[in-house]
Amino acid sequence: MGKYSRTIRRFVGSRRAISTLLANVIVITMVISLGTMLYIWTTGVMGAYQGAAGIWFLTRGEVMKERLAIEEVWFTNIAPGDQKNITIYIRNVGANEIKIAAVYVNSTQAWTGAKAINVGQVSRISLDLRPLTANNKWGKGCVTYISVATLRGTVVKGYWQAPV
C-alpha cells in the first residue's frame, strides 16, 4: 500500500481536475440511471390509471344498455282532501335488467329500495307522501317534478301535472 498511498495523496491533494472523459462517463451513467427510475415510476403510475379507466369504461358500457321510461304517473286520494299519493309506472326499454334505487318528488327522496325490472316489463311504485314535508302535497293542476334513479346511476326525470 505504501507504493500507491503517495500517488493517492498526490491526486487528492492536487488541484488538477478529473479528465473530461471520466466526467462524461459519470454524467452519462447518472442520466441513464435517473431515466430508468423515471421510466419505472411512470409505467407504474400509468398502469394504475389505465386499470381504473378500463373499469370506468366497462361500467359506462353497461349503463348505456340500461334504459327506462316513466310511462304513467297517477295522482290518487285515499281520503278526500288528502292529496299525497302518487303511483308511477316504469318500463324497462333497455337491453339489461334494471334495479330502481330511489324515487324523488320535487327533489325530495320519496322512496328507496332495490326493485328489479326485467327487459320489456312494467313495474309500479306507489308513493305515500304524507311522511314528507308539506311542500310535497300536490293539488289539482299542480306540476310535480319526479325523478327515478337506478343503481347504476341512470336517472329519468320529468314534470307531471295533477288532473284538474
GUMI-655745 format. One record per residue (C-alpha): residue number from 1; residue in three letters; chain; x, y, z. Coordinates in steps of 0.001 Angstrom, whole numbers. Example, Ala and Ser with C-alpha at 12.3 -4.5 7.8 and 13.67 -1.06 7.14 Angstrom:
REM residues 2
     n   res   chain         u         v         w
     1   Ala       A     12300     -4500      7800
     2   Ser       A     13670     -1060      7140
//
This chain:
REM residues 164
     n   res   chain         u         v         w
     1   Met       A         0         0         0
     2   Gly       A      2861      2330       618
     3   Lys       A      3666      2391     -3049
     4   Tyr       A       202      3698     -4035
     5   Ser       A      -531      5833      -992
     6   Arg       A      1792      8566     -2158
     7   Thr       A        79      8620     -5550
     8   Ile       A     -3376      8776     -3973
     9   Arg       A     -2324     11598     -1625
    10   Arg       A      -845     13483     -4506
    11   Phe       A     -4065     13000     -6566
    12   Val       A     -6397     14048     -3742
    13   Gly       A     -4266     16937     -2639
    14   Ser       A     -3646     18304     -6087
    15   Arg       A     -5683     20996     -7710
    16   Arg       A     -5982     19198    -11013
    17   Ala       A     -9470     18320    -12295
    18   Ile       A    -10547     14881    -13482
    19   Ser       A    -10385     14184    -17158
    20   Thr       A    -13251     15128    -19457
    21   Leu       A    -13628     11502    -20492
    22   Leu       A    -14211     10374    -16888
    23   Ala       A    -16609     13297    -16292
    24   Asn       A    -18647     12364    -19371
    25   Val       A    -18857      8722    -18261
    26   Ile       A    -20126      9773    -14803
    27   Val       A    -22745     12144    -16262
    28   Ile       A    -23973      9546    -18781
    29   Thr       A    -24242      6929    -16017
    30   Met       A    -26279      9309    -13850
    31   Val       A    -28609     10238    -16739
    32   Ile       A    -29233      6594    -17647
    33   Ser       A    -29923      5584    -14027
    34   Leu       A    -32297      8540    -13423
    35   Gly       A    -34052      7895    -16740
    36   Thr       A    -34521      4234    -15835
    37   Met       A    -36009      5144    -12445
    38   Leu       A    -38326      7700    -14099
    39   Tyr       A    -39469      5123    -16676
    40   Ile       A    -40218      2515    -13995
    41   Trp       A    -42167      5050    -11904
    42   Thr       A    -44145      6350    -14907
    43   Thr       A    -45167      2898    -16123
    44   Gly       A    -46363      2012    -12624
    45   Val       A    -48465      5158    -12309
    46   Met       A    -49891      4867    -15816
    47   Gly       A    -50699      1195    -15266
    48   Ala       A    -52772      2097    -12214
    49   Tyr       A    -54642      4787    -14154
    50   Gln       A    -55230      2503    -17134
    51   Gly       A    -56739      -164    -14881
    52   Ala       A    -59128      2325    -13310
    53   Ala       A    -60039      3756    -16703
    54   Gly       A    -60805       279    -18021
    55   Ile       A    -63214      -371    -15154
    56   Trp       A    -64849      3026    -15696
    57   Phe       A    -65380      2377    -19426
    58   Leu       A    -66721     -1121    -18698
    59   Thr       A    -69348       225    -16291
    60   Arg       A    -70239      3031    -18720
    61   Gly       A    -70927       380    -21363
    62   Glu       A    -73338     -1377    -19001
    63   Val       A    -75069      1915    -18202
    64   Met       A    -75528      2621    -21917
    65   Lys       A    -77527      -628    -22195
    66   Glu       A    -79791       470    -19348
    67   Arg       A    -82869      2431    -20458
    68   Leu       A    -86114      3066    -18646
    69   Ala       A    -89190      5141    -19258
    70   Ile       A    -91804      6551    -16913
    71   Glu       A    -94994      5581    -18719
    72   Glu       A    -97682      6919    -16399
    73   Val       A    -97993      8898    -13194
    74   Trp       A   -101257      8666    -11235
    75   Phe       A   -102189     11160     -8558
    76   Thr       A   -104677      9479     -6197
    77   Asn       A   -106507     10289     -2977
    78   Ile       A   -107027      7832      -160
    79   Ala       A   -109228     10208      1784
    80   Pro       A   -110993     13334       483
    81   Gly       A   -108639     16300       693
    82   Asp       A   -105637     14054      1391
    83   Gln       A   -103776     14514     -1907
    84   Lys       A   -100471     12862     -1115
    85   Asn       A   -100389      9580     -3066
    86   Ile       A    -98594      9096     -6378
    87   Thr       A    -98288      5868     -8384
    88   Ile       A    -95526      5655    -11000
    89   Tyr       A    -95402      3052    -13799
    90   Ile       A    -91857      2393    -15052
    91   Arg       A    -90966       311    -18143
    92   Asn       A    -87561     -1201    -18866
    93   Val       A    -86849      -455    -22545
    94   Gly       A    -83124     -1265    -22427
    95   Ala       A    -81039     -4376    -23022
    96   Asn       A    -80239     -5104    -19341
    97   Glu       A    -82271     -5729    -16216
    98   Ile       A    -82534     -2544    -14159
    99   Lys       A    -82806     -2037    -10430
   100   Ile       A    -84608      1074     -9231
   101   Ala       A    -82727      2580     -6295
   102   Ala       A    -84637      5780     -5478
   103   Val       A    -87559      7978     -6488
   104   Tyr       A    -87532     11733     -5881
   105   Val       A    -90593     14002     -5791
   106   Asn       A    -89846     17731     -6074
   107   Ser       A    -86164     16916     -5349
   108   Thr       A    -87036     15185     -2057
   109   Gln       A    -86343     11478     -1713
   110   Ala       A    -89742      9752     -1516
   111   Trp       A    -88774      6083     -1988
   112   Thr       A    -85655      3911     -1653
   113   Gly       A    -85117       257     -2315
   114   Ala       A    -83867     -2136     -4965
   115   Lys       A    -86785     -3011     -7232
   116   Ala       A    -85684     -5122    -10223
   117   Ile       A    -87425     -4754    -13590
   118   Asn       A    -86712     -7248    -16372
   119   Val       A    -86312     -6216    -20020
   120   Gly       A    -89674     -5206    -21512
   121   Gln       A    -91517     -5375    -18183
   122   Val       A    -93505     -2653    -16408
   123   Ser       A    -93336     -2126    -12667
   124   Arg       A    -95388        50    -10341
   125   Ile       A    -94089      2114     -7436
   126   Ser       A    -96624      3670     -5078
   127   Leu       A    -95565      6662     -3046
   128   Asp       A    -97166      7870       154
   129   Leu       A    -96092     11493       510
   130   Arg       A    -97601     12029      3959
   131   Pro       A    -94306     11451      5840
   132   Leu       A    -92565     14052      3661
   133   Thr       A    -92660     17799      4061
   134   Ala       A    -95732     19927      3375
   135   Asn       A    -94385     21294        63
   136   Asn       A    -94748     17809     -1499
   137   Lys       A    -98541     17927     -1294
   138   Trp       A    -99977     18094     -4768
   139   Gly       A   -103098     19948     -5735
   140   Lys       A   -105339     19946     -8787
   141   Gly       A   -103407     21290    -11758
   142   Cys       A   -100187     21390     -9727
   143   Val       A    -96972     20476    -11582
   144   Thr       A    -94788     17888     -9825
   145   Tyr       A    -91151     17104    -10641
   146   Ile       A    -90419     13361    -10416
   147   Ser       A    -87082     11608    -10996
   148   Val       A    -86275      7891    -10853
   149   Ala       A    -82689      6675    -10304
   150   Thr       A    -81200      3206    -10845
   151   Leu       A    -78353      1506     -9002
   152   Arg       A    -76021      2032    -11992
   153   Gly       A    -76717      5765    -11995
   154   Thr       A    -79223      6197    -14811
   155   Val       A    -81760      8919    -13992
   156   Val       A    -85075      9571    -15739
   157   Lys       A    -86927     12739    -14783
   158   Gly       A    -89776     14877    -15840
   159   Tyr       A    -92686     17111    -14883
   160   Trp       A    -96232     15784    -14459
   161   Gln       A    -99387     17730    -13822
   162   Ala       A   -102081     16528    -11447
   163   Pro       A   -105522     16252    -13056
   164   Val       A   -107675     19358    -12929
//
